[in-house]
Amino acid sequence: MYITIDERDVRPIYQQIVDEIKGLIAKGELREGSSLPPVRQVSSDLGVNLNTVAFAYRKLKAEGLINVKHGSGAFVKARTASARTEEQLRSQLRMALTQLVLAGLKRGDIRTLVNEELSEIID
């Protein structure tokens, strides 16, 4: 599992870890049943606090994406997060699209950007 942290990113480090792991699951690079590296290893590899990684794993567990078994580690539970409703997902999408519009992107540019990102995630 390869994830990176960007210190210039405005998102908290735990959220970057969550988002990176979600991306790997969405792309199929982490399949159902795959084990995640131990919290201590991720903490050491990224040079971040152990509690930050543990918090990220707890967030992923709360979203239904991983199972955490003490002593056995963390495993990918599913490719889909069942905790969110379609309405919540649409709201998040709307907020992201709004940010693109406010950044000055035109409709065609937004479509291109969305299609490129979808191609990265979905074959």
DSSP file (Angstrom, degrees, kcal/mol; ACC not computed):
  #  RESIDUE AA STRUCTURE BP1 BP2  ACC     N-H-->O    O-->H-N    N-H-->O    O-->H-N    TCO  KAPPA ALPHA  PHI   PSI    X-CA   Y-CA   Z-CA
    1    1 A M              0   0    0      0, 0.0     2,-0.6     0, 0.0    20,-0.0   0.000 360.0 360.0 360.0 127.0    0.0    0.0    0.0
    2    2 A Y        +     0   0    0     18,-0.1     2,-0.3    19,-0.0    22,-0.0  -0.950 360.0 160.0-120.6 115.3    1.5    3.3   -1.1
    3    3 A I        -     0   0    0     -2,-0.6     2,-0.3    21,-0.0    14,-0.1  -0.945  19.0-155.6-130.2 155.2    0.1    6.6    0.3
    4    4 A T        -     0   0    0     -2,-0.3     2,-0.4    12,-0.1    16,-0.1  -0.915   6.4-145.2-129.0 156.3    1.5   10.0    0.5
    5    5 A I        -     0   0    0     -2,-0.3     2,-0.6    41,-0.1     3,-0.1  -0.971   7.8-152.7-120.8 134.5    0.9   13.0    2.8
    6    6 A D    >   -     0   0    0     -2,-0.4     3,-1.5     1,-0.1    10,-0.0  -0.928   1.7-161.4-110.0 112.0    1.2   16.6    1.5
    7    7 A E  T 3  S+     0   0    0     -2,-0.6    -1,-0.1     1,-0.3     6,-0.0   0.699  92.2  57.4 -66.6 -18.5    2.1   19.0    4.2
    8    8 A R  T 3  S+     0   0    0     -3,-0.1    -1,-0.3     2,-0.0     2,-0.1   0.588  82.9 107.3 -86.2 -11.0    0.8   21.9    2.1
    9    9 A D    <   -     0   0    0     -3,-1.5     7,-0.1     1,-0.1     4,-0.0  -0.426  68.6-141.7 -68.2 139.8   -2.6   20.3    1.9
   10   10 A V  S    S+     0   0    0     -2,-0.1    -1,-0.1     2,-0.1     3,-0.1   0.694  75.2  95.9 -77.2 -17.7   -5.2   22.1    4.0
   11   11 A R  S    S-     0   0    0      1,-0.1    -2,-0.1     2,-0.1     5,-0.1  -0.442  88.7-101.3 -71.1 145.8   -6.9   18.8    5.0
   12   12 A P     >  -     0   0    0      0, 0.0     4,-1.9     0, 0.0     3,-0.3  -0.276  32.8-112.0 -60.7 154.9   -5.8   17.3    8.3
   13   13 A I  H  > S+     0   0    0      1,-0.2     4,-2.3     2,-0.2     5,-0.2   0.895 117.2  55.2 -58.8 -42.7   -3.3   14.5    8.0
   14   14 A Y  H  > S+     0   0    0      1,-0.2     4,-2.4     2,-0.2    -1,-0.2   0.895 107.9  50.2 -59.3 -37.7   -5.8   11.9    9.2
   15   15 A Q  H  > S+     0   0    0     -3,-0.3     4,-2.9     2,-0.2    -1,-0.2   0.864 107.5  53.2 -69.9 -35.2   -8.2   12.9    6.4
   16   16 A Q  H  X S+     0   0    0     -4,-1.9     4,-2.4     2,-0.2    -1,-0.2   0.911 110.2  48.1 -62.7 -41.4   -5.4   12.7    3.8
   17   17 A I  H  X S+     0   0    0     -4,-2.3     4,-2.4     2,-0.2     5,-0.2   0.937 112.7  48.3 -63.9 -46.6   -4.7    9.1    5.0
   18   18 A V  H  X S+     0   0    0     -4,-2.4     4,-2.6     1,-0.2    -2,-0.2   0.940 113.6  47.1 -57.2 -49.3   -8.5    8.3    4.9
   19   19 A D  H  X S+     0   0    0     -4,-2.9     4,-2.2     1,-0.2    -1,-0.2   0.876 111.1  50.9 -64.6 -38.7   -8.8    9.8    1.4
   20   20 A E  H  X S+     0   0    0     -4,-2.4     4,-2.0     2,-0.2    -1,-0.2   0.925 112.6  45.8 -64.3 -44.6   -5.7    8.0    0.1
   21   21 A I  H  X S+     0   0    0     -4,-2.4     4,-2.2     2,-0.2    -2,-0.2   0.902 111.3  52.6 -67.5 -40.0   -6.9    4.6    1.4
   22   22 A K  H  X S+     0   0    0     -4,-2.6     4,-3.0    -5,-0.2    -1,-0.2   0.914 108.3  52.1 -58.8 -42.3  -10.4    5.2    0.0
   23   23 A G  H  X S+     0   0    0     -4,-2.2     4,-2.3     1,-0.2     6,-0.2   0.904 108.7  49.5 -61.4 -42.2   -8.8    6.0   -3.4
   24   24 A L  H  <>S+     0   0    0     -4,-2.0     6,-1.7     2,-0.2     5,-1.7   0.876 113.2  46.9 -65.1 -37.7   -6.9    2.7   -3.3
   25   25 A I  H ><5S+     0   0    0     -4,-2.2     3,-1.0     4,-0.2    -2,-0.2   0.930 112.1  50.0 -67.7 -45.6  -10.1    0.8   -2.4
   26   26 A A  H 3<5S+     0   0    0     -4,-3.0    -2,-0.2     1,-0.3    -1,-0.2   0.874 110.6  49.8 -61.6 -38.4  -12.1    2.6   -5.2
   27   27 A K  T 3<5S-     0   0    0     -4,-2.3    -1,-0.3    -5,-0.2    -2,-0.2   0.595 114.8-117.0 -76.7 -10.2   -9.4    1.8   -7.8
   28   28 A G  T < 5S+     0   0    0     -3,-1.0    -3,-0.2    -4,-0.5     3,-0.2   0.533  84.0 120.2  85.7   5.6   -9.4   -1.8   -6.7
   29   29 A E  S   <S+     0   0    0     -5,-1.7     2,-0.6     1,-0.3    -4,-0.2   0.794  79.6  43.1 -73.5 -27.1   -5.8   -1.7   -5.6
   30   30 A L  S    S-     0   0    0     -6,-1.7    -2,-0.3    -9,-0.1    -1,-0.3  -0.954  88.6-166.3-114.9 108.4   -7.0   -2.7   -2.1
   31   31 A R    >   -     0   0    0     -2,-0.6     3,-2.7    -3,-0.2    45,-0.3  -0.471  36.1 -72.2 -93.8 164.0   -9.6   -5.5   -2.6
   32   32 A E  T 3  S+     0   0    0      1,-0.3    45,-0.2    -2,-0.1    -1,-0.2  -0.312 123.7  22.3 -54.4 130.1  -12.0   -6.9   -0.1
   33   33 A G  T 3  S+     0   0    0     43,-2.9    -1,-0.3     1,-0.3    44,-0.1   0.209  89.1 136.1  94.0 -14.2  -10.1   -9.0    2.4
   34   34 A S    <   -     0   0    0     -3,-2.7    42,-2.9    41,-0.1    -1,-0.3  -0.379  53.6-124.9 -64.9 142.9   -6.8   -7.2    1.8
   35   35 A S  E     -A   75   0A   0     40,-0.2    40,-0.3    -3,-0.1    -1,-0.1  -0.703  14.4-138.5 -91.7 143.7   -4.9   -6.4    4.9
   36   36 A L  E     -A   74   0A   0     38,-3.2    38,-0.5    -2,-0.3     3,-0.1  -0.676  34.1 -95.4 -90.8 151.8   -3.8   -2.8    5.7
   37   37 A P        -     0   0    0      0, 0.0    -1,-0.1     0, 0.0     5,-0.1  -0.313  53.6 -86.7 -63.1 152.2   -0.4   -2.3    7.2
   38   38 A P     >  -     0   0    0      0, 0.0     4,-2.3     0, 0.0     3,-0.3  -0.215  35.6-114.7 -57.9 151.1   -0.2   -2.0   11.0
   39   39 A V  H  > S+     0   0    0      1,-0.2     4,-2.7     2,-0.2     5,-0.2   0.889 116.2  54.3 -54.4 -43.7   -0.8    1.4   12.4
   40   40 A R  H  > S+     0   0    0      1,-0.2     4,-2.4     2,-0.2    -1,-0.2   0.893 108.2  49.1 -61.2 -40.2    2.7    1.6   13.7
   41   41 A Q  H  > S+     0   0    0     -3,-0.3     4,-3.1     2,-0.2    -2,-0.2   0.933 112.7  46.0 -66.3 -46.0    4.2    0.8   10.3
   42   42 A V  H  X S+     0   0    0     -4,-2.3     4,-2.6     2,-0.2     5,-0.3   0.918 112.7  52.0 -62.4 -42.8    2.1    3.5    8.6
   43   43 A S  H  X>S+     0   0    0     -4,-2.7     5,-1.8    -5,-0.2     4,-1.3   0.924 114.0  42.8 -58.1 -46.8    3.0    6.0   11.3
   44   44 A S  H  <5S+     0   0    0     -4,-2.4    -2,-0.2    -5,-0.2    -1,-0.2   0.920 114.0  50.4 -66.8 -45.8    6.7    5.2   10.9
   45   45 A D  H  <5S+     0   0    0     -4,-3.1    -2,-0.2     1,-0.2    -1,-0.2   0.884 119.5  36.2 -61.3 -40.3    6.6    5.2    7.1
   46   46 A L  H  <5S-     0   0    0     -4,-2.6    -1,-0.2    -5,-0.2    -2,-0.2   0.621 104.6-125.7 -90.0 -14.3    4.8    8.6    6.9
   47   47 A G  T  <5 +     0   0    0     -4,-1.3     2,-0.3    -5,-0.3    -3,-0.2   0.876  66.0 128.8  70.5  37.3    6.5   10.2    9.9
   48   48 A V      < -     0   0    0     -5,-1.8    -1,-0.3    -6,-0.2    -2,-0.1  -0.797  66.9 -77.7-121.7 165.7    3.2   11.0   11.6
   49   49 A N    >>  -     0   0    0     -2,-0.3     4,-1.4     1,-0.1     3,-0.7  -0.303  34.5-128.0 -62.4 140.6    1.9   10.4   15.1
   50   50 A L  H 3> S+     0   0    0      1,-0.2     4,-2.3     2,-0.2     5,-0.2   0.864 109.4  56.0 -55.7 -40.7    0.6    6.9   15.8
   51   51 A N  H 3> S+     0   0    0      1,-0.2     4,-2.2     2,-0.2    -1,-0.2   0.803 100.9  58.6 -66.1 -29.2   -2.7    8.3   17.1
   52   52 A T  H <> S+     0   0    0     -3,-0.7     4,-1.9     2,-0.2    -1,-0.2   0.928 109.5  42.8 -65.0 -45.3   -3.3   10.1   13.7
   53   53 A V  H  X S+     0   0    0     -4,-1.4     4,-2.5     2,-0.2    -2,-0.2   0.911 113.2  52.4 -67.3 -42.9   -3.1    6.9   11.8
   54   54 A A  H  X S+     0   0    0     -4,-2.3     4,-2.2     1,-0.2    -2,-0.2   0.890 109.0  50.7 -60.3 -39.2   -5.3    5.1   14.4
   55   55 A F  H  X S+     0   0    0     -4,-2.2     4,-2.2     2,-0.2    -1,-0.2   0.899 108.7  51.6 -65.1 -41.2   -7.9    7.8   14.1
   56   56 A A  H  X S+     0   0    0     -4,-1.9     4,-2.2     1,-0.2    -2,-0.2   0.917 109.9  49.3 -61.4 -43.7   -7.8    7.5   10.3
   57   57 A Y  H  X S+     0   0    0     -4,-2.5     4,-2.3     1,-0.2    -1,-0.2   0.900 109.4  52.1 -63.1 -40.4   -8.4    3.7   10.6
   58   58 A R  H  X S+     0   0    0     -4,-2.2     4,-2.6     2,-0.2    -1,-0.2   0.897 108.3  51.4 -63.4 -39.0  -11.3    4.4   13.0
   59   59 A K  H  X S+     0   0    0     -4,-2.2     4,-1.5     2,-0.2    -2,-0.2   0.920 110.3  48.5 -62.9 -43.3  -12.9    6.8   10.5
   60   60 A L  H  <>S+     0   0    0     -4,-2.2     5,-2.4     1,-0.2     6,-0.8   0.878 111.8  50.0 -64.0 -38.0  -12.6    4.1    7.8
   61   61 A K  H ><5S+     0   0    0     -4,-2.3     3,-1.6     1,-0.2    -2,-0.2   0.918 107.8  53.0 -65.4 -43.4  -14.1    1.6   10.1
   62   62 A A  H 3<5S+     0   0    0     -4,-2.6    -1,-0.2     1,-0.3    -2,-0.2   0.808 107.0  53.2 -62.7 -29.7  -17.0    3.9   11.0
   63   63 A E  T 3<5S-     0   0    0     -4,-1.5    20,-0.8    -5,-0.2    19,-0.4   0.471 117.5-114.7 -84.6  -2.0  -17.7    4.3    7.3
   64   64 A G  T < 5S+     0   0    0     -3,-1.6    -3,-0.2    -4,-0.2    16,-0.1   0.675  85.5 114.2  81.1  17.0  -17.9    0.6    6.8
   65   65 A L  S   <S+     0   0    0     -5,-2.4    12,-3.0    -6,-0.2    13,-1.1   0.754  75.7  24.5 -93.0 -26.0  -14.9    0.3    4.6
   66   66 A I  E     -B   76   0A   0     -6,-0.8     2,-0.4    10,-0.3    10,-0.2  -0.942  62.7-139.7-135.8 158.9  -12.6   -1.7    6.9
   67   67 A N  E     -B   75   0A   0      8,-2.7     8,-2.6    -2,-0.3     2,-0.5  -0.943  16.6-155.3-110.8 139.6  -12.8   -4.1    9.8
   68   68 A V  E     -B   74   0A   0     -2,-0.4     2,-0.6     6,-0.2     6,-0.2  -0.974  10.1-175.8-118.8 121.0  -10.3   -3.7   12.6
   69   69 A K  E >>  -B   73   0A   0      4,-3.1     4,-2.6    -2,-0.5     3,-2.1  -0.961  29.9-123.2-117.4 114.9   -9.5   -6.8   14.7
   70   70 A H  T 34 S+     0   0    0     -2,-0.6    -2,-0.0     1,-0.3     4,-0.0  -0.340  98.3  13.6 -59.8 128.3   -7.2   -6.1   17.6
   71   71 A G  T 34 S+     0   0    0     -2,-0.1    -1,-0.3     1,-0.0     0, 0.0   0.068 127.1  59.2  93.1 -23.6   -4.2   -8.4   17.3
   72   72 A S  T <4 S-     0   0    0     -3,-2.1     2,-0.2     1,-0.3    -2,-0.2   0.661  98.8-132.5-108.5 -23.7   -5.0   -9.4   13.7
   73   73 A G  E  <  - B   0  69A   0     -4,-2.6    -4,-3.1   -38,-0.1     2,-0.4  -0.614  33.6 -45.2 106.8-166.6   -4.9   -6.0   12.1
   74   74 A A  E     -AB  36  68A   0    -38,-0.5   -38,-3.2    -6,-0.2     2,-0.3  -0.880  48.8-171.5-112.6 140.4   -7.2   -4.1    9.7
   75   75 A F  E     -AB  35  67A   0     -8,-2.6    -8,-2.7    -2,-0.4     2,-0.3  -0.968  33.1-102.8-132.6 145.3   -8.8   -5.5    6.6
   76   76 A V  E     - B   0  66A   0    -42,-2.9   -43,-2.9    -2,-0.3   -10,-0.3  -0.519  34.4-174.3 -66.6 126.2  -10.7   -4.1    3.7
   77   77 A K        -     0   0    0    -12,-3.0     2,-0.3     1,-0.3   -11,-0.2   0.883  58.3 -15.5 -89.9 -46.5  -14.4   -4.9    4.3
   78   78 A A        -     0   0    0    -13,-1.1    -1,-0.3   -46,-0.1   -53,-0.0  -0.979  48.7-124.2-156.6 162.3  -16.1   -3.6    1.2
   79   79 A R  S    S+     0   0    0     -2,-0.3     2,-0.4    -3,-0.1   -14,-0.1   0.622  96.2  60.7 -85.8 -14.1  -15.6   -1.5   -1.8
   80   80 A T  S    S-     0   0    0    -16,-0.1     2,-0.7   -15,-0.0    -1,-0.0  -0.923  77.1-135.0-118.7 140.8  -18.6    0.6   -1.0
   81   81 A A    >   -     0   0    0     -2,-0.4     3,-0.6     1,-0.1   -17,-0.2  -0.830  17.8-172.2 -90.8 115.4  -19.3    2.7    2.0
   82   82 A S  T 3   +     0   0    0     -2,-0.7    -1,-0.1   -19,-0.4   -18,-0.1   0.543  68.2  81.9 -86.9  -6.6  -22.9    1.9    3.1
   83   83 A A  T 3  S+     0   0    0    -20,-0.8     2,-0.4     2,-0.0    -1,-0.2   0.716  80.3  73.3 -74.8 -18.9  -23.1    4.6    5.7
   84   84 A R  S <  S-     0   0    0     -3,-0.6     2,-0.1   -21,-0.2    -3,-0.0  -0.771  72.4-138.9-102.9 140.7  -23.9    7.4    3.3
   85   85 A T     >  -     0   0    0     -2,-0.4     4,-2.1     1,-0.1     5,-0.2  -0.447  29.6-107.9 -86.1 165.0  -27.2    7.9    1.6
   86   86 A E  H  > S+     0   0    0      1,-0.2     4,-2.8     2,-0.2     5,-0.2   0.879 121.0  56.6 -59.6 -37.5  -27.5    9.0   -2.1
   87   87 A E  H  > S+     0   0    0      1,-0.2     4,-2.0     2,-0.2    -1,-0.2   0.908 106.9  47.8 -62.1 -42.3  -28.7   12.4   -0.8
   88   88 A Q  H  > S+     0   0    0      2,-0.2     4,-2.0     1,-0.2    -1,-0.2   0.901 112.4  49.3 -64.8 -41.0  -25.5   12.9    1.2
   89   89 A L  H  X S+     0   0    0     -4,-2.1     4,-2.4     1,-0.2    -2,-0.2   0.904 110.1  50.6 -66.0 -41.1  -23.3   11.8   -1.7
   90   90 A R  H  X S+     0   0    0     -4,-2.8     4,-2.9     1,-0.2    -1,-0.2   0.891 108.3  53.7 -62.7 -38.4  -25.1   14.2   -4.1
   91   91 A S  H  X S+     0   0    0     -4,-2.0     4,-2.2     2,-0.2    -2,-0.2   0.918 109.6  46.9 -62.1 -44.1  -24.6   17.0   -1.6
   92   92 A Q  H  X S+     0   0    0     -4,-2.0     4,-2.2     2,-0.2    -2,-0.2   0.905 113.0  49.3 -64.6 -41.3  -20.9   16.3   -1.5
   93   93 A L  H  X S+     0   0    0     -4,-2.4     4,-2.7     1,-0.2     5,-0.2   0.919 109.8  51.6 -62.8 -43.7  -20.7   16.2   -5.3
   94   94 A R  H  X S+     0   0    0     -4,-2.9     4,-2.5     1,-0.2    -2,-0.2   0.903 109.4  50.1 -60.3 -42.2  -22.6   19.4   -5.5
   95   95 A M  H  X S+     0   0    0     -4,-2.2     4,-2.0     2,-0.2    -1,-0.2   0.908 111.5  48.4 -63.7 -41.7  -20.2   21.1   -3.1
   96   96 A A  H  X S+     0   0    0     -4,-2.2     4,-1.7     2,-0.2    -2,-0.2   0.918 112.9  47.3 -65.4 -42.9  -17.2   19.9   -5.2
   97   97 A L  H  X S+     0   0    0     -4,-2.7     4,-2.2     1,-0.2    -2,-0.2   0.886 109.2  54.6 -65.2 -38.3  -18.8   21.1   -8.4
   98   98 A T  H  X S+     0   0    0     -4,-2.5     4,-2.8    -5,-0.2    -1,-0.2   0.905 105.7  52.7 -60.5 -42.0  -19.5   24.4   -6.8
   99   99 A Q  H  X S+     0   0    0     -4,-2.0     4,-1.4     1,-0.2    -1,-0.2   0.885 108.6  50.3 -61.4 -39.1  -15.9   24.8   -5.8
  100  100 A L  H  <>S+     0   0    0     -4,-1.7     5,-2.0     2,-0.2    -1,-0.2   0.901 111.8  47.4 -66.5 -40.6  -14.9   24.1   -9.5
  101  101 A V  H ><5S+     0   0    0     -4,-2.2     3,-1.8     1,-0.2    -2,-0.2   0.929 111.6  50.2 -64.8 -45.0  -17.3   26.7  -10.7
  102  102 A L  H 3<5S+     0   0    0     -4,-2.8    -1,-0.2     1,-0.3    -2,-0.2   0.764 102.8  61.6 -65.5 -24.4  -16.1   29.3   -8.1
  103  103 A A  T 3<5S-     0   0    0     -4,-1.4    -1,-0.3    -5,-0.2    -2,-0.2   0.536 123.6-106.2 -78.3  -5.3  -12.6   28.6   -9.2
  104  104 A G  T < 5 +     0   0    0     -3,-1.8    -3,-0.2     1,-0.3     2,-0.2   0.533  67.3 150.3  97.0   6.6  -13.5   29.8  -12.7
  105  105 A L      < -     0   0    0     -5,-2.0    -1,-0.3     1,-0.1     2,-0.1  -0.492  40.7-129.2 -74.8 143.5  -13.7   26.6  -14.6
  106  106 A K     >  -     0   0    0     -2,-0.2     4,-2.6     1,-0.1     5,-0.2  -0.453  27.5-101.3 -86.2 163.1  -16.1   26.4  -17.5
  107  107 A R  H  > S+     0   0    0      1,-0.2     4,-2.6     2,-0.2     5,-0.2   0.895 122.7  48.6 -51.6 -47.4  -18.7   23.6  -18.0
  108  108 A G  H  > S+     0   0    0      1,-0.2     4,-2.4     2,-0.2    -1,-0.2   0.888 111.1  50.0 -63.2 -39.8  -16.6   21.8  -20.6
  109  109 A D  H  > S+     0   0    0      2,-0.2     4,-2.5     1,-0.2    -1,-0.2   0.887 110.6  50.1 -65.7 -38.9  -13.4   22.0  -18.4
  110  110 A I  H  X S+     0   0    0     -4,-2.6     4,-3.0     2,-0.2     5,-0.2   0.929 110.4  49.6 -65.5 -44.7  -15.3   20.6  -15.4
  111  111 A R  H  X S+     0   0    0     -4,-2.6     4,-2.8    -5,-0.2     5,-0.2   0.927 111.8  48.6 -59.0 -44.9  -16.7   17.7  -17.5
  112  112 A T  H  X S+     0   0    0     -4,-2.4     4,-2.5     2,-0.2    -2,-0.2   0.933 112.8  47.9 -60.5 -46.2  -13.2   17.0  -18.8
  113  113 A L  H  X S+     0   0    0     -4,-2.5     4,-2.3     2,-0.2    -2,-0.2   0.923 113.0  47.7 -60.7 -46.3  -11.8   17.1  -15.3
  114  114 A V  H  X S+     0   0    0     -4,-3.0     4,-2.6     1,-0.2    -2,-0.2   0.921 112.5  49.3 -63.0 -44.3  -14.5   14.8  -13.9
  115  115 A N  H  X S+     0   0    0     -4,-2.8     4,-2.2    -5,-0.2    -1,-0.2   0.892 110.3  50.8 -63.5 -39.8  -14.1   12.3  -16.8
  116  116 A E  H  X S+     0   0    0     -4,-2.5     4,-1.4    -5,-0.2    -1,-0.2   0.924 112.2  46.6 -62.5 -44.2  -10.3   12.2  -16.3
  117  117 A E  H  X S+     0   0    0     -4,-2.3     4,-1.4     1,-0.2    -2,-0.2   0.897 110.9  51.9 -66.9 -39.5  -10.7   11.5  -12.6
  118  118 A L  H  X S+     0   0    0     -4,-2.6     4,-3.7     1,-0.2    -1,-0.2   0.896 106.4  54.6 -61.5 -39.2  -13.4    8.9  -13.2
  119  119 A S  H  < S+     0   0    0     -4,-2.2    -1,-0.2     1,-0.2    -2,-0.2   0.838 106.1  52.6 -63.4 -32.7  -11.0    7.2  -15.6
  120  120 A E  H  < S+     0   0    0     -4,-1.4    -1,-0.2    -5,-0.1    -2,-0.2   0.841 120.5  32.4 -68.7 -33.4   -8.4    7.1  -12.9
  121  121 A I  H  < S+     0   0    0     -4,-1.4     2,-0.5     1,-0.2    -2,-0.2   0.876 121.4  42.0 -92.5 -43.3  -10.8    5.4  -10.5
  122  122 A I     <        0   0    0     -4,-3.7    -1,-0.2    -5,-0.2   -95,-0.1  -0.921 360.0 360.0-115.0 128.7  -13.0    3.3  -12.7
  123  123 A D              0   0    0     -2,-0.5    -4,-0.1    -3,-0.1    -1,-0.1   0.501 360.0 360.0 -61.0 360.0  -11.7    1.2  -15.6
